[in-house]
Amino acid sequence: MKQWISAQDGLDSIRLVDAPEPEKLQDGEVLVRIHCVALNFRDTEVCMGHYNHHKTLEQRTPIVPCSDMCGTIEKLGPRNDDCGLKEGDRVMGIFNQTHLKGQITEKDMSSGLGFPLSGVLTRYRVFPAYGLVKVPDYLKDDEAAALPIAAVTAWMAINTFQPLGQPLTGVDKVVLLQGTGGVSISGLQIAKALGLTAIVTSSSDAKLDRARKLGADHTINYKTTPAWQDKVLELTGGKGADVIFETGGAETLEKSFSCVAYGGLISSIGYLSGKEDAPGARINANVLALRRNVTLKGMLNGPKERFEEMLGLYSRKQIHPVVDREFEFGQAKDALKYLVGGLHFGKVVVKVA
Ligand SMILES: NC(=O)c1ccc[n+]([C@@H]2O[C@H](COP(=O)([O-])OP(=O)(O)OC[C@H]3O[C@@H](n4cnc5c(N)ncnc54)[C@H](OP(=O)(O)O)[C@@H]3O)[C@@H](O)[C@H]2O)c1
């Protein structure tokens, strides 16, 4: 069968190769025929050899990249009687395959698809049954593939401190979404479905227009309004945002601290470069955190139980993930380059089958 592999030495070097068909299934295993793979920023980092901030994860090359797929169960292995899945079911993989409940652990981090485990940019893959979630009927394959990292991370960015089954609600709760990539646009859809108020920032007026069509209550172009934190305070009557999707990192974090509500939540999603600021150059993050009494919570996706909780809302509200563009399987390299280029709005998908 065909699959893409990366030696983690650049996007141009990823290769489509022949690989052996998966062999006999072991107890609890499931063979999945993959239909669609949605790309994440992480996948481009893995292919470029830049995904190295989780120091304890073993580097393996070459690796099949990508983590987020929708496929159909081709075959169930032995001892799967209670797994709740059957042949023909459409399924998504959970990102960290062993992270089923509660707090993520070091062991769960070692079960990440597309690094350090072999990923999903392949025609077939064997999964443990527990690492799969059924796709709600109303979702198309490409939409379902868009959910495991982007939407689950967005769900957790809003609901990480909420008890399971009691997501955040209320028009008085303001969520600030930075940029219009996969996580932020999922966050926008979830925020609006929960009845929250959403503010979206982007470098592009055209993208902000699309965000408004998806329900964004307020939009700010962070290129033409570099002091967007002041605008957030203005839009919220001085209160600030209750939840901030901190995807920007070093360039955005200080501004986020200036426009978060008292007692608010900055969900640290993207990379926080510049933690060791030069003396006098920038206020240290610890000082910023205590100044407005906020929690800075590092996000590492979320467990299966929260994925399923999220799917409940998706099904009830019939939320369709936003797929910006689809590429053929043989164009996976172009798809990864397109993602790096940042012209997308929402998710980029590779059609495998
Ligand atoms: N911790 C976790 O569990 C987790 C999970 C998923 C993703 N992530 C991380 O979160 C970040 C976003 O992931 P993604 O998959 O959504 O990426 P993506 O789809 O590639 O999003 C890229 C978009 O982010 C926006 N952006 C870029 N620089 C920005 C800046 N300085 N300020 C504000 N927005 C900026 C741009 O939007 P505009 O063109 O609209 O400006 C760009 O199109 C990445 O760093 C990723 O690695 C972490």
The ligand as an SDF file (V2000), in Angstrom:
LIG
                    3D

 48 52  0  0  0  0  0  0  0  0999 V2000
   -1.2390   22.7100   22.6550 N   0  0  0  0  0  0  0  0  0  0  0  0
   -2.0390   22.0150   21.8550 C   0  0  0  0  0  0  0  0  0  0  0  0
   -2.6830   21.0240   22.2320 O   0  0  0  0  0  0  0  0  0  0  0  0
   -2.1550   22.4640   20.4240 C   0  0  0  0  0  0  0  0  0  0  0  0
   -3.1170   21.8980   19.5780 C   0  0  0  0  0  0  0  0  0  0  0  0
   -3.2760   22.4060   18.2860 C   0  0  0  0  0  0  0  0  0  0  0  0
   -2.4360   23.4460   17.8580 C   0  0  0  0  0  0  0  0  0  0  0  0
   -1.4720   23.9200   18.6860 N   0  0  0  0  0  0  0  0  0  0  0  0
   -0.6110   25.0540   18.2730 C   0  0  0  0  0  0  0  0  0  0  0  0
   -1.4650   26.1980   18.1440 O   0  0  0  0  0  0  0  0  0  0  0  0
   -1.0330   27.0120   17.0700 C   0  0  0  0  0  0  0  0  0  0  0  0
   -2.1620   27.1490   16.0420 C   0  0  0  0  0  0  0  0  0  0  0  0
   -2.4310   25.8520   15.4920 O   0  0  0  0  0  0  0  0  0  0  0  0
   -3.3880   25.6830   14.2000 P   0  0  0  0  0  0  0  0  0  0  0  0
   -3.4180   24.2380   13.8750 O   0  0  0  0  0  0  0  0  0  0  0  0
   -4.6600   26.4180   14.4110 O   0  0  0  0  0  0  0  0  0  0  0  0
   -2.4860   26.4400   13.1320 O   0  0  0  0  0  0  0  0  0  0  0  0
   -2.8720   26.9570   11.6680 P   0  0  0  0  0  0  0  0  0  0  0  0
   -4.1410   26.3660   11.2020 O   0  0  0  0  0  0  0  0  0  0  0  0
   -1.6630   26.7650   10.8410 O   0  0  0  0  0  0  0  0  0  0  0  0
   -3.1040   28.5240   11.9640 O   0  0  0  0  0  0  0  0  0  0  0  0
   -2.3120   29.5040   11.3800 C   0  0  0  0  0  0  0  0  0  0  0  0
   -2.9890   30.8540   11.5340 C   0  0  0  0  0  0  0  0  0  0  0  0
   -2.6300   31.4500   12.7770 O   0  0  0  0  0  0  0  0  0  0  0  0
   -2.6620   32.8600   12.6170 C   0  0  0  0  0  0  0  0  0  0  0  0
   -1.4520   33.4950   13.1270 N   0  0  0  0  0  0  0  0  0  0  0  0
   -0.1890   33.3550   12.7060 C   0  0  0  0  0  0  0  0  0  0  0  0
    0.6100   34.1830   13.3760 N   0  0  0  0  0  0  0  0  0  0  0  0
   -0.1610   34.8760   14.2400 C   0  0  0  0  0  0  0  0  0  0  0  0
    0.0670   35.8980   15.1860 C   0  0  0  0  0  0  0  0  0  0  0  0
    1.2860   36.3910   15.4040 N   0  0  0  0  0  0  0  0  0  0  0  0
   -0.9750   36.3750   15.8880 N   0  0  0  0  0  0  0  0  0  0  0  0
   -2.2160   35.8840   15.6930 C   0  0  0  0  0  0  0  0  0  0  0  0
   -2.4960   34.9110   14.8050 N   0  0  0  0  0  0  0  0  0  0  0  0
   -1.4800   34.4340   14.0890 C   0  0  0  0  0  0  0  0  0  0  0  0
   -2.8200   33.1720   11.1470 C   0  0  0  0  0  0  0  0  0  0  0  0
   -4.1740   33.5910   10.9560 O   0  0  0  0  0  0  0  0  0  0  0  0
   -4.5370   34.8930   10.0770 P   0  0  0  0  0  0  0  0  0  0  0  0
   -4.0800   34.5820    8.6860 O   0  0  0  0  0  0  0  0  0  0  0  0
   -6.0080   35.0160   10.2240 O   0  0  0  0  0  0  0  0  0  0  0  0
   -3.7930   36.0630   10.6730 O   0  0  0  0  0  0  0  0  0  0  0  0
   -2.5380   31.8260   10.4890 C   0  0  0  0  0  0  0  0  0  0  0  0
   -3.2700   31.6490    9.2990 O   0  0  0  0  0  0  0  0  0  0  0  0
    0.2160   26.3510   16.5180 C   0  0  0  0  0  0  0  0  0  0  0  0
    1.3490   26.9030   17.1700 O   0  0  0  0  0  0  0  0  0  0  0  0
    0.0490   24.8950   16.9210 C   0  0  0  0  0  0  0  0  0  0  0  0
    1.2580   24.2160   16.9990 O   0  0  0  0  0  0  0  0  0  0  0  0
   -1.3140   23.4520   19.9440 C   0  0  0  0  0  0  0  0  0  0  0  0
  1  2  1  0
  2  3  2  0
  2  4  1  0
  4  5  1  0
  4 48  2  0
  5  6  2  0
  6  7  1  0
  7  8  2  0
  8  9  1  0
  8 48  1  0
  9 10  1  0
  9 46  1  0
 10 11  1  0
 11 12  1  0
 11 44  1  0
 12 13  1  0
 13 14  1  0
 14 15  2  0
 14 16  1  0
 14 17  1  0
 17 18  1  0
 18 19  2  0
 18 20  1  0
 18 21  1  0
 21 22  1  0
 22 23  1  0
 23 24  1  0
 23 42  1  0
 24 25  1  0
 25 26  1  0
 25 36  1  0
 26 27  1  0
 26 35  1  0
 27 28  2  0
 28 29  1  0
 29 30  1  0
 29 35  2  0
 30 31  1  0
 30 32  2  0
 32 33  1  0
 33 34  2  0
 34 35  1  0
 36 37  1  0
 36 42  1  0
 37 38  1  0
 38 39  2  0
 38 40  1  0
 38 41  1  0
 42 43  1  0
 44 45  1  0
 44 46  1  0
 46 47  1  0
M  CHG  2   8   1  16  -1
M  END
$$$$
